[in-house]
């Protein structure tokens, strides 16, 4: 157990669990981590706004409601409680992290920050990407904000011993998330035998990791003294070219062989500014990650959901939930516009 935030609790099997607070808890990563934390015997408290979600909290978790952006609201909800571990899944800017440092200094033995692999140097100077790879992303504000959060936390650790652990997942998905640029819009196009836009030449490598696999590593790091003051990449070892990712989704959707129209990322970004930053700052670059560092501390971290299986689970869920099959008409029109620019006249 990390620090002296208070004794753990003993579960039914006699193992000592941890008192864990999740801030968030209903997102792709956090919901899977919540299920995992309860399953391994931790006493889990989830603090969020209590809004409706597709991912319900585990039955054995304690639920607290507060506005996580209102420090007074959070203090009122938590009272004088102490935690062995606090994990914030919804801290995105330095202001969010600064509030956490003020709130949890001296109240937890470990604070886990969910950063992002998009913070790593883009374009990467070499592969595979390691935890020692520089953090720099001039293309995407989201990634720069995560870097600013890390800088603040590392400084707090070095100066005051704030017990931070930094997690850097890459593209994490669950059955509700379609890992394509257009989401369900791309699936609908492929099922209708319409062409789909793929950035670049479709050969850059990308890594998708199923949420339950990420949860194994994340929860495995909770309470480990060796993890404090350190950072960890958590991804699958499976890297696929984007052409294959589209083809796997088409097969899972029962669609014909997809018509892939390759368009330069800069061109897509200029026409579709909503998806441009994440494309230029992440997806257009080949990424291969080395996750051996987290595996050394968490030997149970073995990814058991290869992408081909995960894609089938995603399409099965969407076909069972037709109300979630939402086509973005504006994006659909943008794709048509982009495809028209490269068609022979």
TILUMMI-207389 format. One record per residue: residue in three letters; chain; x, y, z of N, C-alpha, C in turn. Coordinates in steps of 0.1 Angstrom, whole numbers. Layout:
R    r  c    nc1    nc2    nc3   cac1   cac2   cac3    cc1    cc2    cc3
R  ALA  A      X      Y      Z      X      Y      Z      X      Y      Z
...
END
This chain:
R    r  c    nc1    nc2    nc3   cac1   cac2   cac3    cc1    cc2    cc3
R  UNK  A      8    -12      0      0      0      0      9     12      0
R  UNK  A      5     22     -7     13     35     -8     10     44      3
R  UNK  A     20     50      9     17     61     18     10     56     31
R  UNK  A      4     66     38     -2     63     51    -16     70     51
R  UNK  A    -23     68     40    -36     74     40    -47     67     48
R  UNK  A    -44     56     53    -53     49     61    -53     34     57
R  UNK  A    -57     25     66    -56     11     64    -65      7     52
R  UNK  A    -61     -4     45    -70    -10     35    -81    -18     41
R  UNK  A    -89    -24     33   -100    -32     38    -98    -46     34
R  UNK  A   -103    -55     41   -101    -69     38   -113    -74     31
R  UNK  A   -111    -80     19   -123    -85     11   -126   -100     15
R  UNK  A   -136   -105      8   -141   -119     12   -130   -129     11
R  UNK  A   -120   -127      3   -110   -138      1    -98   -136     11
R  UNK  A    -99   -126     19    -89   -123     29    -77   -114     24
R  UNK  A    -78   -110     12    -68   -101      7    -71    -86     11
R  UNK  A    -60    -79     13    -62    -65     17    -64    -56      5
R  UNK  A    -76    -49      4    -78    -40     -7    -75    -26     -3
R  UNK  A    -77    -17    -12    -73     -3    -11    -86      5    -10
R  UNK  A    -85     17     -4    -95     27     -4    -92     35    -16
R  UNK  A   -100     34    -26    -98     41    -39   -109     50    -43
R  UNK  A   -105     62    -47   -114     72    -52   -112     74    -67
R  UNK  A   -123     72    -75   -123     76    -89   -130     89    -91
R  UNK  A   -124     98    -97   -131    110   -101   -134    109   -116
R  UNK  A   -147    108   -119   -152    103   -132   -158     90   -130
R  UNK  A   -153     80   -137   -158     66   -135   -168     61   -144
R  UNK  A   -172     69   -154   -182     64   -164   -177     65   -178
R  UNK  A   -165     68   -180   -159     69   -194   -154     55   -199
R  UNK  A   -148     55   -210   -143     43   -216   -133     36   -208
R  UNK  A   -123     43   -203   -113     37   -195   -117     36   -181
R  UNK  A   -124     46   -175   -127     46   -161   -137     36   -157
R  UNK  A   -147     33   -166   -157     23   -163   -151     10   -163
R  UNK  A   -143      6   -172   -136     -7   -172   -127     -8   -159
R  UNK  A   -120      3   -156   -111      3   -144   -120      1   -131
R  UNK  A   -132      7   -131   -140      6   -119   -144     -9   -118
R  UNK  A   -148    -15   -128   -152    -30   -128   -140    -38   -123
R  UNK  A   -129    -35   -128   -117    -42   -124   -113    -40   -109
R  UNK  A   -114    -27   -105   -110    -24    -91   -119    -31    -81
R  UNK  A   -132    -32    -84   -141    -39    -75   -138    -54    -75
R  UNK  A   -136    -59    -87   -134    -73    -89   -121    -78    -81
R  UNK  A   -111    -70    -80    -99    -74    -73   -100    -71    -58
R  UNK  A   -111    -65    -54   -113    -64    -39   -110    -50    -33
R  UNK  A   -108    -40    -42   -107    -26    -36   -120    -21    -32
R  UNK  A   -120    -12    -22   -132     -5    -18   -132      8    -27
R  UNK  A   -141      9    -36   -142     19    -46   -153     29    -43
R  UNK  A   -149     42    -43   -158     53    -43   -157     61    -56
R  UNK  A   -168     63    -63   -168     71    -76   -175     84    -73
R  UNK  A   -168     94    -77   -174    108    -76   -176    114    -89
R  UNK  A   -188    118    -93   -191    125   -105   -204    132   -104
R  UNK  A   -209    137   -115   -221    145   -114   -234    136   -114
R  UNK  A   -232    123   -116   -243    114   -116   -252    114   -128
R  UNK  A   -246    119   -139   -255    120   -151   -256    106   -157
R  UNK  A   -266    105   -166   -269     92   -173   -257     88   -181
R  UNK  A   -255     75   -181   -243     69   -188   -247     56   -194
R  UNK  A   -240     53   -205   -241     39   -211   -233     29   -203
R  UNK  A   -225     34   -194   -216     25   -186   -219     26   -171
R  UNK  A   -229     18   -166   -232     20   -152   -221     16   -143
R  UNK  A   -221     22   -131   -210     19   -121   -212      5   -115
R  UNK  A   -202     -1   -110   -203    -15   -104   -213    -14    -92
R  UNK  A   -220    -24    -90   -230    -25    -79   -223    -22    -66
R  UNK  A   -211    -27    -64   -205    -26    -51   -197    -13    -49
R  UNK  A   -197     -4    -58   -190      8    -57   -199     18    -49
R  UNK  A   -193     27    -41   -200     38    -35   -201     50    -45
R  UNK  A   -212     56    -46   -214     67    -55   -216     80    -48
R  UNK  A   -208     90    -51   -210    104    -46   -212    113    -57
R  UNK  A   -220    123    -55   -223    133    -65   -217    147    -61
R  UNK  A   -211    153    -71   -205    166    -69   -201    171    -83
R  UNK  A   -200    185    -83   -195    191    -95   -180    191    -94
R  UNK  A   -173    183   -102   -159    181   -101   -151    194   -104
R  UNK  A   -157    203   -110   -151    216   -113   -153    227   -102
R  UNK  A   -160    222    -92   -163    231    -81   -157    225    -68
R  UNK  A   -145    231    -64   -138    225    -53   -146    225    -40
R  UNK  A   -154    235    -38   -163    235    -26   -172    223    -26
R  UNK  A   -178    220    -38   -187    209    -40   -180    196    -37
R  UNK  A   -168    194    -42   -160    182    -40   -157    180    -25
R  UNK  A   -152    191    -19   -149    190     -5   -161    186      4
R  UNK  A   -173    192      0   -185    188      8   -188    174      6
R  UNK  A   -186    168     -6   -190    155     -9   -180    145     -2
R  UNK  A   -167    149     -1   -157    140      5   -155    141     20
R  UNK  A   -159    153     25   -157    155     39   -142    154     43
R  UNK  A   -139    147     54   -125    145     58   -119    132     54
R  UNK  A   -125    125     44   -120    112     41   -106    112     36
R  UNK  A    -99    101     38    -86     98     33    -87     86     24
R  UNK  A    -78     86     14    -78     75      4    -64     70      2
R  UNK  A    -63     57      0    -50     51     -4    -46     56    -18
R  UNK  A    -56     57    -27    -54     61    -41    -65     70    -46
R  UNK  A    -61     80    -53    -71     88    -60    -67     88    -75
R  UNK  A    -77     85    -83    -75     85    -98    -84     95   -104
R  UNK  A    -79    105   -111    -87    115   -118    -87    112   -133
R  UNK  A    -99    108   -138   -101    105   -152   -105    117   -160
R  UNK  A   -108    128   -153   -114    140   -160   -106    152   -158
R  UNK  A    -93    151   -156    -85    163   -155    -78    165   -168
R  UNK  A    -81    176   -175    -76    179   -188    -67    191   -190
R  UNK  A    -67    200   -180    -59    212   -180    -52    214   -167
R  UNK  A    -42    223   -168    -34    225   -156    -42    230   -144
R  UNK  A    -52    238   -147    -61    243   -136    -68    231   -129
R  UNK  A    -72    221   -137    -79    209   -131    -69    202   -121
R  UNK  A    -57    201   -126    -46    194   -118    -42    202   -106
R  UNK  A    -41    215   -107    -38    224    -96    -48    223    -85
R  UNK  A    -61    222    -89    -71    220    -79    -70    207    -71
R  UNK  A    -66    196    -79    -65    183    -73    -53    183    -63
R  UNK  A    -42    189    -67    -30    190    -58    -34    196    -45
R  UNK  A    -41    207    -46    -45    214    -33    -55    206    -25
R  UNK  A    -64    199    -32    -74    191    -25    -68    178    -19
R  UNK  A    -59    171    -26    -55    158    -21    -42    157    -15
R  UNK  A    -34    168    -15    -21    167     -8    -23    163      6
R  UNK  A    -16    153     11    -18    148     25    -30    139     27
R  UNK  A    -38    137     17    -51    129     19    -50    116     11
R  UNK  A    -39    114      3    -39    102     -4    -24     97     -5
R  UNK  A    -22     84     -6     -9     79     -8     -4     78    -22
R  UNK  A    -14     79    -32    -10     79    -46    -21     86    -54
R  UNK  A    -17     95    -62    -26    102    -71    -23     98    -86
R  UNK  A    -32     93    -93    -30     88   -106    -36     97   -116
R  UNK  A    -28    102   -125    -32    112   -135    -33    104   -149
R  UNK  A    -45    105   -155    -46     99   -168    -42    109   -179
R  UNK  A    -30    108   -184    -25    116   -195    -29    110   -208
R  UNK  A    -21    111   -218    -24    106   -231    -11    103   -239
R  UNK  A    -11     92   -247      1     90   -255      2    100   -266
R  UNK  A     -8    108   -269     -8    119   -278      2    130   -274
R  UNK  A      6    129   -261     16    139   -256     30    136   -261
R  UNK  A     32    124   -265     46    120   -270     49    128   -283
R  UNK  A     62    130   -285     67    137   -296     60    133   -309
R  UNK  A     55    144   -316     49    142   -329     55    151   -339
R  UNK  A     60    146   -350     62    132   -353     73    125   -345
R  UNK  A     71    112   -342     81    106   -333     94    105   -341
R  UNK  A    105    107   -334    119    106   -340    123     92   -342
R  UNK  A    118     83   -334    121     69   -335    110     61   -329
R  UNK  A    109     48   -333    100     39   -328    108     27   -322
R  UNK  A    103     20   -312     90     22   -306     90     34   -296
R  UNK  A     79     39   -293     78     50   -283     79     45   -269
R  UNK  A     88     51   -262     90     47   -248     86     58   -238
R  UNK  A     86     55   -225     83     66   -216     93     77   -216
R  UNK  A    105     74   -221    115     84   -222    114     92   -235
R  UNK  A    105     89   -244    103     97   -256     99    111   -252
R  UNK  A    105    121   -258    101    135   -254     86    138   -255
R  UNK  A     81    147   -247     67    151   -248     67    164   -256
R  UNK  A     60    164   -268     59    176   -276     49    173   -287
R  UNK  A     39    182   -288     29    180   -298     24    194   -303
R  UNK  A     30    199   -313     27    213   -318     14    214   -325
R  UNK  A      7    202   -328     -4    202   -336    -18    202   -329
R  UNK  A    -18    198   -316    -31    195   -309    -31    201   -295
R  UNK  A    -40    210   -293    -41    217   -280    -44    207   -269
R  UNK  A    -52    197   -271    -55    187   -261    -42    180   -256
R  UNK  A    -33    177   -265    -21    170   -261    -12    180   -253
R  UNK  A    -12    193   -257     -3    203   -250     -9    205   -236
R  UNK  A    -22    205   -235    -28    206   -221    -24    195   -212
R  UNK  A    -24    183   -218    -20    171   -210     -5    172   -206
R  UNK  A      3    177   -215     17    179   -211     19    190   -200
R  UNK  A     11    200   -201     11    210   -190      7    205   -177
R  UNK  A     -3    196   -177     -7    189   -165      4    181   -159
R  UNK  A     11    173   -168     22    165   -163     33    173   -157
R  UNK  A     37    184   -164     47    193   -159     44    198   -145
R  UNK  A     32    202   -142     28    207   -129     29    196   -119
R  UNK  A     24    184   -122     25    172   -113     39    168   -110
R  UNK  A     47    167   -120     61    163   -118     68    173   -109
R  UNK  A     65    186   -111     71    196   -102     66    195    -88
R  UNK  A     53    192    -86     48    190    -73     54    178    -66
R  UNK  A     57    167    -74     64    156    -68     78    159    -64
R  UNK  A     85    166    -73     99    169    -70    101    178    -58
R  UNK  A     92    188    -57     94    198    -47     87    195    -34
R  UNK  A     76    188    -34     68    185    -22     65    171    -20
R  UNK  A     69    162    -29     66    148    -27     52    144    -30
R  UNK  A     44    152    -37     31    148    -41     31    135    -49
R  UNK  A     24    125    -44     26    111    -49     20    108    -62
R  UNK  A     25    114    -73     18    112    -86     23    100    -93
R  UNK  A     14     93   -100     17     83   -110     10     88   -123
R  UNK  A     18     88   -134     12     93   -147     10     81   -156
R  UNK  A     -2     80   -162     -6     70   -171     -8     76   -185
R  UNK  A     -2     69   -195     -4     74   -209    -10     63   -217
R  UNK  A    -23     62   -218    -29     53   -228    -30     59   -241
R  UNK  A    -31     51   -252    -33     56   -265    -48     55   -269
R  UNK  A    -51     51   -281    -65     50   -285    -72     38   -278
R  UNK  A    -79     41   -268    -86     31   -260   -101     31   -264
R  UNK  A   -107     19   -266   -121     18   -271   -128      8   -263
R  UNK  A   -141      8   -263   -149     -3   -258   -160     -5   -268
R  UNK  A   -170    -13   -264   -180    -17   -274   -188     -5   -279
R  UNK  A   -188      7   -272   -196     18   -277   -188     28   -286
R  UNK  A   -175     25   -288   -167     34   -296   -161     28   -308
R  UNK  A   -164     35   -320   -159     30   -333   -146     38   -336
R  UNK  A   -135     31   -337   -122     38   -339   -119     42   -353
R  UNK  A   -129     48   -359   -127     54   -373   -129     69   -372
R  UNK  A   -123     76   -382   -124     90   -382   -139     95   -382
R  UNK  A   -148     88   -389   -162     91   -390   -171     84   -381
R  UNK  A   -165     75   -372   -174     67   -363   -185     60   -371
R  UNK  A   -197     60   -366   -208     53   -372   -210     58   -387
R  UNK  A   -207     70   -390   -209     75   -403   -200     67   -413
R  UNK  A   -188     63   -409   -180     55   -418   -186     41   -419
R  UNK  A   -191     35   -409   -198     22   -409   -210     23   -419
R  UNK  A   -218     33   -418   -230     34   -426   -226     35   -441
R  UNK  A   -215     43   -443   -210     44   -457   -206     31   -463
R  UNK  A   -198     23   -455   -193     11   -460   -204      1   -462
R  UNK  A   -214      0   -453   -226     -8   -455   -234     -5   -467
R  UNK  A   -233      8   -471   -240     13   -483   -232     12   -495
R  UNK  A   -220      6   -494   -210      4   -505   -206     18   -510
R  UNK  A   -205     28   -501   -200     41   -505   -186     42   -501
R  UNK  A   -178     50   -508   -163     51   -505   -162     59   -492
R  UNK  A   -151     55   -485   -147     62   -472   -134     68   -473
R  UNK  A   -132     79   -466   -119     87   -466   -110     81   -456
R  UNK  A    -97     79   -461    -87     74   -452    -75     84   -454
R  UNK  A    -70     88   -442    -59     99   -443    -46     93   -448
R  UNK  A    -39    101   -455    -26     97   -461    -27     86   -471
R  UNK  A    -18     76   -470    -19     65   -479    -24     52   -472
R  UNK  A    -28     54   -459    -34     44   -452    -25     34   -446
R  UNK  A    -12     36   -448     -2     27   -443      5     30   -429
R  UNK  A      2     42   -424      7     46   -411      1     36   -401
R  UNK  A      9     33   -391      5     23   -381     -2     29   -369
R  UNK  A    -12     22   -363    -20     28   -352    -22     16   -343
R  UNK  A    -24     20   -330    -26     10   -319    -39     13   -312
R  UNK  A    -48      3   -312    -61      4   -305    -61     -6   -294
R  UNK  A    -65     -2   -282    -65    -11   -271    -78    -12   -264
R  UNK  A    -83    -24   -261    -97    -25   -255    -96    -21   -241
R  UNK  A   -107    -15   -236   -107     -8   -223   -104    -18   -212
R  UNK  A   -110    -30   -213   -108    -40   -202    -93    -44   -201
R  UNK  A    -86    -44   -212    -71    -47   -212    -64    -35   -205
R  UNK  A    -67    -23   -209    -61    -11   -202    -63    -12   -187
R  UNK  A    -75    -16   -183    -79    -16   -169    -70    -26   -161
R  UNK  A    -66    -36   -167    -57    -46   -160    -44    -39   -155
R  UNK  A    -38    -32   -164    -25    -25   -161    -28    -13   -151
R  UNK  A    -38     -5   -154    -41      6   -146    -43      2   -131
R  UNK  A    -52     -7   -129    -56    -11   -116    -44    -19   -109
R  UNK  A    -36    -26   -118    -25    -32   -112    -14    -23   -106
R  UNK  A    -14    -11   -111     -4     -1   -106     -9      6    -93
R  UNK  A    -22      4    -90    -27     11    -78    -20      5    -65
R  UNK  A    -15     14    -57     -9     10    -44      5      5    -45
R  UNK  A     11      6    -57     25      1    -58     35     13    -55
R  UNK  A     43     12    -45     53     23    -42     62     26    -54
R  UNK  A     65     15    -62     74     17    -73     68     25    -84
R  UNK  A     55     27    -84     48     35    -94     48     50    -91
R  UNK  A     50     54    -79     49     68    -75     61     75    -80
R  UNK  A     58     87    -86     69     95    -92     73     91   -106
R  UNK  A     65     82   -112     69     76   -125     57     77   -135
R  UNK  A     60     74   -147     50     74   -158     50     60   -165
R  UNK  A     39     57   -171     37     44   -177     28     45   -190
R  UNK  A     33     39   -201     25     38   -213     17     25   -211
R  UNK  A      4     26   -214     -5     14   -214    -12     12   -227
R  UNK  A     -7      3   -235    -13      1   -248    -11    -14   -252
R  UNK  A    -18    -18   -262    -16    -31   -268     -3    -31   -275
R  UNK  A      2    -44   -278     14    -45   -286     10    -46   -301
R  UNK  A     -3    -46   -304     -8    -48   -318     -9    -34   -325
R  UNK  A     -1    -33   -335     -1    -21   -344     -5    -24   -358
R  UNK  A    -15    -17   -363    -21    -20   -376    -21     -8   -385
R  UNK  A    -19    -10   -398    -21      1   -407    -36      5   -408
R  UNK  A    -38     18   -411    -52     23   -411    -60     16   -422
R  UNK  A    -54     12   -433    -62      5   -443    -68     -8   -437
R  UNK  A    -60    -15   -429    -65    -28   -423    -75    -25   -413
R  UNK  A    -74    -14   -405    -84    -11   -395    -97     -9   -402
R  UNK  A    -98     -1   -413   -110      0   -420   -115    -13   -425
R  UNK  A   -107    -21   -430   -111    -34   -436   -116    -43   -425
R  UNK  A   -110    -43   -413   -115    -51   -402   -129    -47   -398
R  UNK  A   -131    -34   -397   -144    -29   -393   -155    -32   -404
R  UNK  A   -151    -31   -417   -160    -35   -427   -164    -49   -426
R  UNK  A   -155    -58   -424   -158    -72   -423   -167    -75   -411
R  UNK  A   -164    -68   -399   -172    -70   -387   -186    -65   -390
R  UNK  A   -188    -55   -399   -201    -49   -402   -208    -56   -412
R  UNK  A   -202    -67   -418   -208    -74   -429   -209    -66   -441
R  UNK  A   -200    -56   -443   -201    -48   -455   -192    -54   -466
R  UNK  A   -194    -49   -478   -185    -54   -489   -171    -48   -487
R  UNK  A   -161    -53   -494   -147    -48   -493   -148    -33   -495
R  UNK  A   -143    -25   -485   -145    -11   -486   -137     -4   -497
R  UNK  A   -143      7   -502   -136     15   -512   -129     26   -504
R  UNK  A   -116     25   -503   -108     34   -495   -102     45   -504
R  UNK  A   -106     57   -501   -101     69   -508    -91     76   -500
R  UNK  A    -78     76   -504    -68     82   -497    -66     97   -500
R  UNK  A    -66    105   -489    -65    119   -490    -55    124   -480
R  UNK  A    -47    134   -484    -37    139   -475    -43    145   -462
R  UNK  A    -36    142   -451    -41    146   -438    -43    162   -438
R  UNK  A    -34    169   -443    -35    184   -444    -47    188   -451
R  UNK  A    -51    181   -462    -63    185   -469    -75    182   -461
R  UNK  A    -76    170   -454    -87    167   -446    -88    178   -435
R  UNK  A    -77    181   -429    -78    191   -418    -82    204   -422
R  UNK  A    -79    208   -434    -83    221   -439    -98    222   -441
R  UNK  A   -104    211   -446   -118    210   -449   -127    207   -436
R  UNK  A   -121    199   -427   -128    194   -415   -120    198   -403
R  UNK  A   -121    211   -398   -113    216   -387   -116    209   -374
R  UNK  A   -128    203   -373   -131    196   -360   -123    183   -358
R  UNK  A   -119    177   -369   -111    164   -368    -97    167   -371
R  UNK  A    -93    179   -376    -80    181   -381    -69    180   -370
R  UNK  A    -71    187   -358    -60    186   -348    -57    172   -344
R  UNK  A    -67    164   -341    -64    150   -337    -58    142   -348
R  UNK  A    -61    145   -360    -55    138   -372    -40    142   -373
R  UNK  A    -38    155   -374    -24    160   -376    -15    158   -363
R  UNK  A    -22    158   -351    -14    157   -339    -13    143   -334
R  UNK  A    -19    133   -341    -19    119   -336    -20    109   -347
R  UNK  A    -32    108   -352    -35     96   -361    -27     95   -374
R  UNK  A    -22    106   -379    -15    106   -391     -1    101   -390
R  UNK  A      4     99   -377     17     95   -375     18     80   -371
R  UNK  A     27     73   -376     29     59   -372     33     58   -357
R  UNK  A     26     50   -349     29     48   -335     30     34   -332
R  UNK  A     41     30   -326     44     17   -321     49     19   -306
R  UNK  A     42     13   -297     46     15   -283     53      3   -276
R  UNK  A     61      6   -267     68     -4   -259     62     -3   -245
R  UNK  A     54    -14   -241     47    -14   -228     54    -23   -218
R  UNK  A     67    -26   -220     74    -35   -211     76    -29   -197
R  UNK  A     76    -16   -196     78    -10   -183     66    -13   -173
R  UNK  A     54    -12   -178     43    -15   -170     41    -30   -168
R  UNK  A     45    -38   -178     44    -52   -177     54    -57   -166
R  UNK  A     65    -50   -164     74    -55   -153     68    -53   -139
R  UNK  A     59    -44   -137     53    -42   -124     39    -49   -124
R  UNK  A     33    -51   -135     20    -57   -135     20    -69   -145
R  UNK  A     25    -80   -140     26    -92   -149     13    -97   -155
R  UNK  A      2    -94   -148    -12    -98   -153    -16    -89   -165
R  UNK  A     -9    -79   -168    -13    -71   -180     -9    -78   -193
R  UNK  A    -19    -86   -197    -18    -93   -210    -31    -89   -218
R  UNK  A    -29    -84   -230    -41    -80   -238    -47    -92   -244
R  UNK  A    -60    -94   -241    -67   -106   -245    -78   -103   -255
R  UNK  A    -79    -90   -259    -89    -86   -269    -82    -81   -281
R  UNK  A    -78    -89   -291    -72    -84   -303    -82    -75   -311
R  UNK  A    -77    -67   -319    -86    -57   -326    -97    -64   -334
R  UNK  A    -94    -75   -340   -105    -81   -348   -116    -86   -340
R  UNK  A   -113    -91   -328   -124    -95   -318   -131    -82   -313
R  UNK  A   -124    -72   -309   -129    -60   -304   -139    -53   -314
R  UNK  A   -135    -53   -327   -144    -47   -337   -157    -55   -338
R  UNK  A   -156    -68   -337   -169    -76   -338   -178    -72   -326
R  UNK  A   -172    -71   -314   -179    -67   -302   -186    -53   -304
R  UNK  A   -178    -44   -310   -184    -31   -312   -196    -31   -321
R  UNK  A   -195    -38   -333   -206    -39   -342   -218    -46   -337
R  UNK  A   -215    -57   -328   -226    -64   -322   -234    -55   -313
R  UNK  A   -227    -46   -306   -234    -37   -296   -242    -27   -304
R  UNK  A   -236    -21   -315   -244    -11   -323   -256    -17   -329
R  UNK  A   -254    -29   -334   -266    -36   -341   -277    -39   -330
R  UNK  A   -273    -41   -318   -283    -43   -307   -288    -30   -302
R  UNK  A   -282    -19   -305   -287     -6   -301   -288      4   -312
R  UNK  A   -298      2   -321   -300     10   -333   -301     25   -330
R  UNK  A   -305     29   -318   -307     43   -314   -293     50   -314
R  UNK  A   -282     42   -313   -269     47   -312   -262     48   -326
R  UNK  A   -269     44   -336   -264     44   -350   -267     58   -356
R  UNK  A   -259     67   -352   -261     81   -356   -251     85   -367
R  UNK  A   -257     89   -378   -249     94   -390   -248    110   -388
R  UNK  A   -236    114   -389   -233    129   -389   -235    134   -403
R  UNK  A   -246    141   -405   -248    146   -419   -238    156   -424
R  UNK  A   -233    164   -415   -223    174   -419   -210    167   -423
R  UNK  A   -206    158   -415   -194    150   -418   -195    142   -430
R  UNK  A   -207    136   -432   -210    128   -444   -208    137   -456
R  UNK  A   -213    149   -456   -212    158   -467   -197    162   -469
R  UNK  A   -190    164   -458   -176    167   -459   -168    156   -466
R  UNK  A   -171    143   -463   -165    132   -469   -168    132   -484
R  UNK  A   -180    134   -487   -184    135   -502   -176    146   -509
R  UNK  A   -175    157   -502   -167    168   -508   -153    165   -510
R  UNK  A   -147    158   -501   -133    154   -502   -131    144   -513
R  UNK  A   -140    135   -513   -138    124   -523   -140    130   -537
R  UNK  A   -149    140   -539   -151    146   -552   -138    153   -557
R  UNK  A   -130    158   -548   -118    165   -552   -107    156   -558
R  UNK  A   -108    143   -555    -98    134   -560   -103    125   -571
R  UNK  A   -116    126   -574   -121    118   -585   -117    123   -598
R  UNK  A   -114    114   -608   -110    119   -621   -122    126   -628
R  UNK  A   -119    137   -635   -130    144   -641   -130    141   -656
END
